Amino acid sequence: MQSGTVASNGIELFYESRGPENGEPMVFVMGLSAQMVFWPDTLLDALAAKGYRVIRFDNRDVGKSTQIRKPIKQGPVSAILRRIIGLPVESPYTLHDMVADTVGLLDALNIERAHFVGASMGGMISQLMAGTHPERVLSLTSIMSSNNSSLLPPPKPSALRVLIAPRVKVETEEQFVTFGLEMMSKLAGTLPQGKEELAAMYRAAWARGINPRGIRNQFLAITATGSLSKTLKQIQCPTTVIHGGADPLIRPAGGKASARAIRGAKLVIIPGMGHDFPPSVIDRIGELIAETAGRANSVVPPAVG
């Protein structure tokens, strides 16, 4: 296991690497407000055991990476309404900036090409990465994500509220864990979530430091970026889209839209899975990621540069 901080795109990103140093790199990109510790260790360890160099990192505005302090001129609700009526959304940055962060991470670690696995917002970043930097992406696995189209079915109100309008005062680790478990219960499907594992992740996140402002920054970044559909048509690498059949936040239609837009993409809907990683599906997700990466071995990627 290795970890450290690298300079990237004018900020600093904290990362962690496990598995053989000479293994094919596999980069995991997390979602909205979620630190890298929310990737299940069992999933990462299984892929490292298969010989991959597994890398996860904190996006800007979470965990140990740089926090962005630009003024916020719009709230989440205002941003949603502006997007619905076709007005521009002002944000401190967009998902394209987060793609540039990720490119900088590869450069800092001297990685030419990597397999990419993204969840939720991280799936959008990974999709954009594959579409705009095809020479850097060997394969793509997008989980519980979408093409970010405004025409998709909206989240269930209870799921959206816990992300953009929490009314909970959090001052201690126990309060944070309680809040986190309550939030995840609103994002669940019908499969057991594994509360002990979730509680451990929230305790780890608290110890590393939380940044409530970062949630709004990242939400505005998603809203301001708009639809990814045109970029998804440029993706050339082997792709698998995984989605929970009971996801209340990014509905299954989101995953289906991404899969339709990406040529040759494999779509896998997991019944009962919500916007989470239930322990019962971890092995299957790991197998799907490995299968997708394996398909890249038969494809000659574009040359770097």
PyMOL commands that set and color helices and strands:
alter all, ss='L'
color gray80, all
select helices_A, chain A and resi 36-38+41-49+76-84+95-108+121-132+134-136+157-164+173-187+195-208+212-225+229-232+252-261+279-298
alter helices_A, ss='H'
color red, helices_A
select strands_A, chain A and resi 2-8+11-18+25-29+53-57+114-119+137-143+239-244+266-270
alter strands_A, ss='S'
color yellow, strands_A
deselect
rebuild
show_as cartoon
